[in-house]
Amino acid sequence: MGHGTLLFIAAASLLGACRTDPSDHTGREFVAAFLENLRQSYGRARLELVITAYQRPALVTVSVGSYRRRLLVGRDQTLTATVPGGAELGRPSVTDKTVVVTSDRDITVSTVNAKAFTADASIVYPAGSLGTEYLVFTPPTGPGRVRKEFAVSNAGADNRVEVTLRKGAEFGGRRYPDGATLTVDLEAYQTLAFQSLQDLSGARVRARRPVAVTSGHACSAVNYRCNHVYEQLPPVARWGRSHLVVPSAVQDRFDLVFVLASR
């Protein structure tokens, strides 16, 4: 695999340890995406933002498409804001379903994507902690016909994104072979949504300006019933060389750990 920093991934939760400090998680602007949870036909997703303010109260604005909501989060307070279920992504496309959170004070943000018996949550990195290069991981295990997926969410300026596939996949009505590179222009706060029945792990995302990448599986399964898993990924520049892996609490047979090398 060559020399380089590593990202450890726990299959059950997409848990990755990287070179971070608390300032990597606090900020005043965030972009996020809600991947498809199992299938859209399975029911409306409960999509939530968990927002925490710290030393000062924060006036927070949440927007996605035409939806806009303002809320006041008190000092050392955590509030949960519901996002319209229509923000759940679907088949591969360029979409305006990017969730944008802005604040007049530093806050942290997490997302929750829940349906009956299938749910997950992820931290959301602030705009200042985003990067221009990512390596995708999608858990390979799960029921047949349930898709692996990732999304590239653009911030507030026009951007050009290149996705180099490790394995072939379809996008925009076209079949791309192994190793192909897609080039997509994104307007401010647009998201590129990608899905495939094949493993999308190893796809490399490069962008001219910082983006957020959310990666996962619509319903992955390891020694347990399938469950939606996703995580907003750290950029390659923030990977590290020492990692902690937490065992799964819902089963005691064995856990799987995947290791990604940046080069």
N, C-alpha and C positions, 0 to 999 in steps of 0.2 A: 504493500500500500504506500510505501514511501514514507518520508518524514513529514510531520505536520501535527497540528493540534487535533484533539479528538473531541467528539461529542458522544457521550453514552446515552442510549435510549432504552428505557424499560418498556417492553412491549405492551404491558397492560395499561400504561398511563402516559406514554410518550414523555416520561420524565427525563429531562436533560440537565446536567450541571454544566455551568459555563463560568467564565471569568467575569463575575459581576460584583457590584457592591450595592447598598441600598439606593444610591442615586440612580442606578440603572432602571429602577422600577417607578420612581416618582417623576412627575412632569406635569405639563399643562396642556399638552395636545397628544391624542392617541387615535389610532385608526385600527379597526378590528373587522373581522368577518366571521359569520356563523356558518360553518360547513353544514352540508345536509346530514341530518341525524336519521339514520336507517334509511327511510324513504319518505318523501313528502306525502305519499298516500297513507302513511302510517298515522298521520294526524298532525295537528298544528303544534309546532314546537313552542315551548316556553323559553323565551330568550331573555336573559337578564344581564345587567351590568352591576357589579358590586364595586361601589366607589367609596374610598376612604379619604377623609381630610385629616390633617395632622395638627400643626401648631396654630393654624388660623382657619376660620370658616372659609368655604370655597363656594363660589357661584359657578355652577357647572351647566354646560349646554350639551345635550345629546341630540344628534341628528342622523338620519338615514333617509335618503331620498327626500320626499316632501315632509317627512315627520320631523318635528322639532320639539324638544322639551327642555325647560330650564328647572333646576332644582338647587336648593341651598343645602350644603352639607356642613354640619356644624364641626367645630374643633374636636378632634379625636373621635369623630363619629363615622359610622359606616352606614350607607344607604344602598338599597337595591332598587334599580330602575328597570322597568320592563320595556323591552324593545318590541315593536310589532313583529308578529310571527312571519310576516312576509319577507323579513330580512334574511331568512334561511336561504342559503344558496342551493342551486340545483345542478343541472347539466352544464357541461363546459360552455363558457360564454364570457363576454366582457359585460359587467353589470354595474349599476349605480347603488348596489346594496351595501356599500361600505358604511360601517358605523363609525361616526366621528364624535369624539368626546373632547371638549375644550373646557378650560377652567381658568379663573383668575388667580388661583393659588395652586401650589403643588399638591397633587393627589396621587393615589394609586388606583388602578382599574383592573378588574378581572371580569371574565365572561362566564356565563353558565348557559348550556344548551341542553334542555331536558324534554324528553317525552316519556311515556309510560315505560318503565323498566329499562330505560337507556338514557344515560346522561353523562356529561363530563363538564369540566371547568378548566380555565386557563388564565394565567396572568397575561396582561396586555402590556407590551413595552411602550414607553413614551417615545415621541418622535425623535428625541435626541439620542435614543439608544438603538435606533434602526440602522440598517446597513444596506449595502448595494450588492452583496453576494451571499447566497444561501445554498445549502445542500438539503434536499427534501428527504424525509423519511416517512414512509407509510407502512403500518403494520401489515405483514403479508397474510395473516390468518383471519378467517371469518367465513360466514355462510356464502355459498355460491350466489352470483348475481348481485352481491353487495359491493359497492365501489370503494376503492382507495381514492383519496382526494387531497388537493391542496389549493390554496388561494393566495394570490399576490395582491395586496391592497396598497394603492398609491396614496401618498399624502397630498398636500395642497398645491402641487405644480405639475404641469404636463411632464410625462416621463416616457422613456422607451425601455421595455423589458425584454430580455432574451431568456428563453427557457430551453435548455439543452436536455433532451430526454435520454435516459439510459436505455429504456425499452420503448418500442413503438406505441403510439396511442393516437386517438382521434381528437380533433379539435376543429371547430368551424366547418364541419362537414367534410373534412379532409383527413386522410390517414397519413400519419407521419411515421417513418421507419425508425428503427433503433438508431440512436445517435443524432437524430435530426434536431435542428434548432429552430424554434418559433420566435419570431420578432413581433411584438405587439406594442402599439402605442396606446398609452393610457392617459386619459384626461385626469384633472384633479379629482381625487376621491373616488376613482373608479377601481373596481376589483376584477382581476382575471381569475375565474374559477375553472378548475381543472379536475376531471374525474376519469377513472379507468378501472376496468376489471383486472388489469395487470398491475403488478407492483410498480409504483412510481418512485420508489426509493432510488436515490442516486441522481435524480434530476437536479440540474444546477440552474439556479436563478441568478441572473445578473441584471442590474438596472443602472441607468445613468444617475438617478437620484435615489435616496433611501426609500425603501418600501418595507412593509410588514408581510411576512409569509406565515400562513397558518396551514398546518399539515395534519393529516390523520386518516381515519377510516370511518365510513358511515356506520359500521357496526362490527368491530373486531372481536375475536373470541380466542382466549387462551385458557384452557381448563375450566371454563365457566361459560355461562350463556353470553351471547354477543352483547356488546355495549358500544355506544358511540365513544370514540376517543379522538382527541385533537389537542393541539398545542400551538401557540404562537412561538415560532422558532427564534432562537438567537442567531444573528448573522455570524458568518464564519469568523469574522474579525474578533468576536467575543467568545470563541470557544476556548477551552482550557486543556490542561494536561493531568488534572487530578479530579476524581469524581466520586460521589457517594451514590449508591443505588439502594433504594428502600424496597423490601420484599412486599408482594401483594398481600393484602389482609383478607381477601375474599376467597382464597383457595390456598391449599398447602401442599400441592403436588410438586410443582416446580415453577420457577419464573424464567423468562427469557430476557436476555440483555443483548442489544444490538450495538455495535460500535461503528461509527462513521469516521473516516479520515478525510481531511480537507484536501489532501494531495498525496 
